[in-house]
């Protein structure tokens, strides 16, 4: 429900988006647009989006436990129509939808777009002001434009991120959590679409925008790449005992939890030593200057470990706050959903499935003072709005029945 005092209208409530995609990256962009008020029509194959039913079952009881929470987070607020795009009548339906819409977005590779007549040049003839948006693994040009990509392969692997995150040069390659790269790229896609909408408004001409898992991942590492692109030198992966600063590192605590610090400037060292209860370290010749601490890092890190292991993470957090130290707890996901700060900013708002129950979801990372950008309704079931959408396009009930019988729609 709208928050009292906020506008009921949303910035994209006059925008219709036609979405042909699956899995999580492009759908997450559609979810952002839906939360911002757009009418998003998701076109699924007759078998449904393959992401449906792929999520981990929630460890809860009651009717709501069967809800598809992971699919929901990337598809809430949308309308669903099921079409077989290998059939001409289905493609005609898509083109009629695009003729009346402001945005067409997809994760189809370029050759499939051309095969279906859904590439930018073709759709611009149907709708000369449409925004055509494409999200792929590696881009629509170049030797790997044909290659399918998931976030673990294109975002984390190909971009250099997995290698950069290894614990030391000999460390094993880490494994990302589900859809981290997808959702980051979804944000880029949503931003590109909104910029393209503004450009279309200014020029009166269609806009074609695209992004990829690969290029978004490189952008997230732009600080490193700003140097590597110049010197082409391999990035050194530093283990904990090889870090440049002891006050910008992570350490284990006595309760099995971890704590992280980020104070790279040398002036933090005396305060940090006091917080650890080791004021004598300020005068220890091994640790006097930053270069001394770096030279003796393999000695210093185990010493700090030993001290931090004497108390729990939360106990150390209170001490660090008393000393004005910049620190953060390494929380488990199950702790974050109970974090008072997360509650204060309504990071996990409640949604409701009518007749089934309510649940918490994750809102988009945007707050506006004039309108409510919280999700409005759960994800649709497969083909939930097929008939309604076709009727709105001018098809008769008898025509829809024929489409259904011929497995053109569902």
C-alpha positions as CSV (number, residue, x, y, z in Angstrom):
1,X,0.0,0.0,0.0
2,X,1.2,3.6,-0.7
3,X,2.8,5.3,2.2
4,X,0.8,8.2,3.6
5,X,1.9,11.5,2.2
6,X,3.5,10.0,-1.0
7,X,2.2,10.4,-4.5
8,X,0.2,7.4,-5.8
9,X,1.6,7.9,-9.3
10,X,5.1,6.5,-10.2
11,X,7.5,7.9,-12.7
12,X,7.1,5.1,-15.3
13,X,3.3,4.6,-14.9
14,X,2.8,5.7,-18.5
15,X,5.4,3.3,-19.9
16,X,4.7,-0.2,-21.3
17,X,7.6,-2.7,-21.5
18,X,7.5,-5.9,-23.6
19,X,9.9,-8.4,-22.2
20,X,11.2,-11.6,-23.8
21,X,13.8,-13.1,-21.5
22,X,14.5,-15.8,-19.0
23,X,16.6,-16.7,-15.9
24,X,17.5,-13.6,-13.8
25,X,19.6,-10.8,-15.4
26,X,17.2,-9.2,-17.9
27,X,14.1,-10.2,-15.8
28,X,15.6,-8.3,-12.8
29,X,15.7,-5.1,-15.0
30,X,12.1,-5.6,-15.8
31,X,11.3,-6.0,-12.1
32,X,13.0,-2.6,-11.4
33,X,10.9,-1.0,-14.1
34,X,7.8,-2.6,-12.7
35,X,8.5,-1.3,-9.2
36,X,8.9,2.2,-10.7
37,X,5.5,1.9,-12.2
38,X,5.9,0.5,-15.7
39,X,3.5,-2.0,-17.1
40,X,5.8,-4.9,-17.9
41,X,4.4,-7.7,-20.1
42,X,6.6,-10.8,-19.8
43,X,6.4,-13.1,-22.8
44,X,7.2,-16.7,-21.9
45,X,7.4,-19.9,-24.0
46,X,4.6,-22.4,-23.7
47,X,6.8,-24.3,-21.2
48,X,7.3,-21.2,-19.1
49,X,10.4,-19.4,-18.0
50,X,13.0,-22.1,-17.1
51,X,13.7,-20.2,-13.9
52,X,10.3,-21.2,-12.5
53,X,10.7,-23.9,-9.8
54,X,14.5,-23.7,-9.8
55,X,14.8,-21.9,-6.4
56,X,15.6,-23.3,-3.0
57,X,12.4,-24.2,-1.1
58,X,11.9,-22.0,1.9
59,X,12.2,-23.7,5.3
60,X,8.8,-22.6,6.5
61,X,5.3,-24.1,7.0
62,X,1.9,-23.0,5.8
63,X,0.4,-22.5,2.3
64,X,3.0,-19.8,1.4
65,X,5.9,-22.3,1.6
66,X,5.1,-23.4,-2.0
67,X,5.5,-19.9,-3.4
68,X,8.3,-19.5,-5.9
69,X,10.2,-16.8,-4.0
70,X,13.3,-16.7,-6.2
71,X,11.4,-16.4,-9.4
72,X,9.1,-13.8,-7.7
73,X,11.9,-11.4,-6.8
74,X,12.8,-10.8,-10.5
75,X,9.3,-11.0,-11.9
76,X,7.0,-9.3,-9.4
77,X,4.5,-6.8,-10.7
78,X,4.6,-8.1,-14.3
79,X,1.9,-9.5,-16.6
80,X,2.5,-12.9,-18.2
81,X,1.6,-14.2,-21.7
82,X,2.8,-17.5,-23.1
83,X,3.6,-17.6,-26.9
84,X,5.4,-20.0,-29.2
85,X,7.7,-17.7,-31.0
86,X,8.4,-20.3,-33.7
87,X,5.0,-19.6,-35.1
88,X,4.1,-16.6,-37.3
89,X,0.9,-15.8,-35.4
90,X,2.8,-15.6,-32.1
91,X,5.3,-13.2,-33.6
92,X,2.5,-11.1,-35.0
93,X,1.2,-10.8,-31.5
94,X,4.6,-9.7,-30.2
95,X,4.8,-7.0,-33.0
96,X,1.3,-5.7,-32.2
97,X,2.3,-5.4,-28.6
98,X,5.5,-3.6,-29.5
99,X,3.6,-1.2,-31.8
100,X,1.8,0.1,-28.7
101,X,4.7,0.0,-26.3
102,X,7.6,2.3,-25.3
103,X,10.2,-0.4,-24.6
104,X,11.1,-3.8,-26.0
105,X,13.7,-5.7,-23.9
106,X,15.2,-9.1,-24.4
107,X,18.2,-11.4,-23.8
108,X,18.0,-12.9,-27.3
109,X,21.3,-13.2,-29.2
110,X,21.4,-11.0,-32.3
111,X,20.8,-13.8,-34.8
112,X,17.6,-14.9,-32.9
113,X,16.4,-11.3,-32.9
114,X,16.9,-11.1,-36.7
115,X,15.3,-14.5,-37.2
116,X,12.1,-13.4,-35.3
117,X,12.1,-9.9,-36.8
118,X,12.6,-8.4,-33.4
119,X,15.9,-6.7,-34.0
120,X,16.2,-2.9,-33.6
121,X,15.9,-2.2,-37.3
122,X,12.8,-4.3,-37.7
123,X,11.0,-3.1,-34.7
124,X,11.8,0.6,-35.4
125,X,9.7,0.2,-38.6
126,X,6.8,-0.9,-36.5
127,X,7.3,1.7,-33.8
128,X,9.6,4.6,-34.8
129,X,10.0,5.7,-31.1
130,X,10.5,2.4,-29.4
131,X,13.4,1.8,-27.1
132,X,15.0,-1.6,-28.0
133,X,17.1,-3.0,-25.1
134,X,19.3,-6.1,-25.2
135,X,21.1,-7.9,-22.4
136,X,23.6,-10.6,-23.3
137,X,26.5,-12.4,-21.9
138,X,29.3,-10.8,-24.0
139,X,27.7,-8.2,-26.2
140,X,26.1,-8.3,-29.7
141,X,29.4,-7.9,-31.7
142,X,32.7,-9.6,-31.8
143,X,34.0,-13.2,-31.9
144,X,32.0,-14.3,-28.8
145,X,28.7,-12.4,-29.5
146,X,27.2,-15.8,-30.3
147,X,28.2,-17.3,-26.9
148,X,25.5,-17.9,-24.2
149,X,26.6,-16.6,-20.9
150,X,25.6,-16.8,-17.2
151,X,26.9,-14.6,-14.5
152,X,29.3,-17.2,-13.2
153,X,30.9,-17.5,-16.6
154,X,30.6,-14.1,-18.3
155,X,30.4,-11.8,-15.2
156,X,32.7,-13.5,-12.7
157,X,34.9,-15.7,-14.8
158,X,35.6,-13.9,-18.1
159,X,35.8,-10.4,-16.5
160,X,38.8,-11.3,-14.3
161,X,36.7,-11.0,-11.1
162,X,37.1,-14.6,-9.9
163,X,40.8,-14.4,-10.4
164,X,41.1,-11.0,-8.6
165,X,39.1,-12.4,-5.6
166,X,41.5,-15.4,-5.0
167,X,43.2,-15.5,-1.6
168,X,46.7,-14.9,-2.8
169,X,48.2,-15.8,-6.1
170,X,47.8,-19.5,-5.4
171,X,44.4,-19.3,-3.9
172,X,41.5,-21.3,-5.3
173,X,38.9,-19.6,-7.4
174,X,35.9,-18.6,-5.3
175,X,32.2,-19.2,-6.1
176,X,29.7,-16.4,-6.3
177,X,26.3,-16.6,-4.8
178,X,23.3,-16.9,-7.1
179,X,22.6,-14.1,-9.5
180,X,24.9,-11.5,-8.0
181,X,26.2,-10.6,-11.5
182,X,22.7,-10.9,-12.9
183,X,21.2,-8.3,-10.6
184,X,24.2,-5.9,-11.0
185,X,23.8,-6.1,-14.8
186,X,20.0,-5.7,-14.4
187,X,20.6,-2.3,-12.7
188,X,22.8,-1.3,-15.7
189,X,20.1,-2.4,-18.1
190,X,17.4,-0.5,-16.2
191,X,19.5,2.7,-16.2
192,X,20.2,2.3,-19.9
193,X,16.5,1.9,-20.7
194,X,15.6,5.0,-18.7
195,X,18.3,7.1,-20.4
196,X,17.1,5.8,-23.8
197,X,13.5,6.7,-22.9
198,X,14.6,10.3,-22.2
199,X,16.6,10.4,-25.5
200,X,13.6,9.1,-27.4
201,X,11.4,11.7,-25.8
202,X,13.9,14.5,-26.8
203,X,14.5,13.3,-30.4
204,X,11.3,11.5,-31.3
205,X,13.4,8.6,-32.7
206,X,13.9,5.0,-31.6
207,X,16.8,4.1,-29.5
208,X,18.8,0.9,-29.3
209,X,20.6,0.2,-26.1
210,X,22.5,-2.9,-24.8
211,X,24.6,-4.1,-22.0
212,X,26.2,-7.4,-21.0
213,X,27.3,-9.4,-18.0
214,X,30.9,-9.1,-19.3
215,X,31.1,-5.3,-19.6
216,X,29.1,-4.6,-16.4
217,X,31.5,-6.8,-14.5
218,X,34.5,-4.9,-15.9
219,X,32.8,-1.6,-14.9
220,X,32.5,-2.9,-11.3
221,X,36.3,-3.4,-11.3
222,X,37.0,0.0,-13.0
223,X,39.3,1.1,-10.2
224,X,41.6,-1.9,-10.9
225,X,41.1,-1.7,-14.7
226,X,42.0,2.0,-14.8
227,X,45.6,0.9,-14.2
228,X,45.6,-2.6,-15.8
229,X,44.3,-1.1,-19.1
230,X,47.3,1.1,-19.1
231,X,50.2,-1.1,-18.0
232,X,48.8,-4.6,-18.8
233,X,50.4,-6.0,-15.7
234,X,48.9,-9.0,-13.8
235,X,47.0,-8.1,-10.7
236,X,48.6,-9.3,-7.5
237,X,46.2,-11.2,-5.3
238,X,47.1,-10.5,-1.7
239,X,46.4,-13.0,1.1
240,X,45.6,-11.6,4.5
241,X,49.2,-11.6,5.6
242,X,50.2,-9.8,2.5
243,X,47.8,-6.8,2.7
244,X,49.2,-3.3,2.3
245,X,47.6,-2.1,5.6
246,X,46.8,-4.0,8.8
247,X,43.9,-1.6,9.4
248,X,42.3,-2.5,6.0
249,X,41.9,-6.2,6.4
250,X,39.6,-8.9,7.8
251,X,40.0,-10.9,11.0
252,X,38.4,-13.8,12.8
253,X,36.7,-13.3,16.2
254,X,36.3,-15.6,19.2
255,X,32.7,-16.6,18.3
256,X,33.7,-17.9,14.8
257,X,32.5,-14.7,13.2
258,X,34.6,-12.3,11.2
259,X,35.1,-8.6,11.3
260,X,36.4,-6.2,8.6
261,X,38.2,-2.9,8.8
262,X,38.9,-0.3,6.1
263,X,41.2,2.4,7.3
264,X,44.0,2.5,4.7
265,X,45.5,5.8,5.9
266,X,48.5,5.5,8.3
267,X,47.0,7.9,10.8
268,X,44.5,5.2,11.9
269,X,47.2,2.9,13.4
270,X,47.5,4.5,16.8
271,X,43.8,4.5,17.4
272,X,43.5,0.9,16.2
273,X,46.3,-0.2,18.5
274,X,44.4,1.5,21.4
275,X,41.2,-0.2,20.5
276,X,42.9,-3.6,20.5
277,X,44.2,-2.8,24.0
278,X,47.8,-2.7,22.7
279,X,49.0,0.9,23.1
280,X,52.6,-0.3,23.3
281,X,52.4,-1.2,19.6
282,X,52.4,2.5,18.8
283,X,56.1,2.6,19.9
284,X,57.1,-0.9,18.7
285,X,59.8,-0.3,16.1
286,X,58.4,-3.0,13.9
287,X,55.1,-1.1,13.5
288,X,56.1,2.6,13.7
289,X,55.4,3.6,10.2
290,X,53.2,2.2,7.4
291,X,56.2,0.7,5.6
292,X,57.4,-1.0,8.8
293,X,54.0,-2.6,9.4
294,X,53.9,-3.7,5.7
295,X,57.4,-5.2,6.0
296,X,56.2,-7.1,9.1
297,X,52.7,-7.9,8.0
298,X,53.2,-11.7,8.3
299,X,54.0,-11.2,12.0
300,X,51.4,-8.5,12.7
301,X,48.3,-10.2,11.3
302,X,48.6,-13.3,13.5
303,X,49.1,-11.0,16.5
304,X,45.9,-9.1,15.7
305,X,44.2,-12.5,15.1
306,X,45.2,-13.6,18.6
307,X,43.8,-10.5,20.2
308,X,40.5,-10.5,18.3
309,X,39.9,-14.2,19.1
310,X,39.5,-13.2,22.8
311,X,36.1,-11.7,22.2
312,X,33.0,-12.1,20.0
313,X,32.4,-10.0,16.9
314,X,29.7,-8.0,18.5
315,X,31.8,-7.3,21.6
316,X,34.6,-6.0,19.4
317,X,32.1,-4.0,17.5
318,X,31.1,-2.1,20.6
319,X,34.8,-1.4,21.4
320,X,35.5,-0.3,17.9
321,X,32.6,2.2,18.0
322,X,33.9,3.6,21.3
323,X,37.3,4.3,19.6
324,X,35.7,5.7,16.4
325,X,37.1,2.8,14.2
326,X,35.6,2.1,10.8
327,X,34.5,-1.5,10.9
328,X,31.8,-3.8,9.7
329,X,30.5,-7.2,10.8
330,X,30.7,-10.1,8.3
331,X,27.1,-11.2,8.5
332,X,25.4,-14.3,7.3
333,X,22.3,-13.8,5.1
334,X,20.2,-15.1,7.9
335,X,21.6,-12.3,10.1
336,X,21.0,-9.6,7.6
337,X,17.3,-10.2,7.4
338,X,17.1,-9.5,11.2
339,X,19.5,-6.5,11.1
340,X,17.8,-3.5,12.7
341,X,19.4,-1.2,10.1
342,X,17.7,-3.3,7.3
343,X,14.4,-2.9,9.1
344,X,14.9,0.8,9.5
345,X,15.2,1.3,5.8
346,X,12.5,-1.3,5.0
347,X,15.0,-3.4,2.9
348,X,12.7,-6.5,3.2
349,X,9.1,-5.2,2.7
350,X,6.1,-7.5,3.0
351,X,4.2,-8.9,0.0
352,X,1.0,-10.9,-0.1
353,X,-0.3,-13.7,-2.2
354,X,-4.0,-13.4,-2.1
355,X,-5.6,-16.3,-0.2
356,X,-2.2,-17.8,0.6
357,X,-0.3,-15.5,2.9
358,X,2.3,-12.8,3.2
359,X,6.1,-13.0,2.9
360,X,9.1,-10.7,2.9
361,X,10.9,-9.9,-0.3
362,X,13.9,-7.6,-1.3
363,X,13.1,-4.1,-2.6
364,X,15.1,-2.4,-5.3
365,X,18.0,-0.2,-3.9
366,X,16.2,3.1,-4.5
367,X,14.2,5.4,-2.2
368,X,12.2,8.4,-3.4
369,X,10.7,11.0,-1.2
370,X,7.6,11.7,-3.4
371,X,6.5,8.1,-4.3
372,X,6.6,4.6,-3.0
373,X,8.9,2.3,-5.1
374,X,8.0,-0.8,-3.3
375,X,6.9,-3.9,-5.3
376,X,3.1,-3.8,-5.9
377,X,2.2,-7.4,-6.4
378,X,3.7,-10.9,-6.7
379,X,5.0,-12.5,-9.9
380,X,2.3,-13.8,-12.2
381,X,1.7,-17.5,-12.9
382,X,2.7,-18.7,-16.4
383,X,0.2,-17.2,-18.9
384,X,-1.9,-15.7,-16.2
385,X,-2.8,-12.7,-18.4
386,X,-2.7,-14.3,-21.9
387,X,-6.4,-14.0,-22.6
388,X,-6.7,-10.5,-21.1
389,X,-3.8,-9.1,-23.1
390,X,-5.0,-10.7,-26.4
391,X,-8.5,-9.2,-25.8
392,X,-6.9,-5.8,-25.3
393,X,-5.1,-6.2,-28.6
394,X,-8.4,-6.7,-30.3
395,X,-8.5,-10.5,-30.8
396,X,-11.9,-12.2,-30.3
397,X,-12.5,-15.0,-27.9
398,X,-13.0,-17.4,-30.8
399,X,-9.6,-16.4,-32.2
400,X,-7.9,-16.9,-28.9
401,X,-9.5,-20.3,-28.6
402,X,-8.0,-21.2,-32.0
403,X,-4.6,-19.9,-31.0
404,X,-4.8,-22.1,-27.8
405,X,-5.9,-25.2,-29.7
406,X,-3.1,-24.7,-32.2
407,X,-0.6,-24.2,-29.4
408,X,0.3,-20.7,-30.4
409,X,-0.6,-19.3,-27.0
410,X,-1.3,-20.7,-23.6
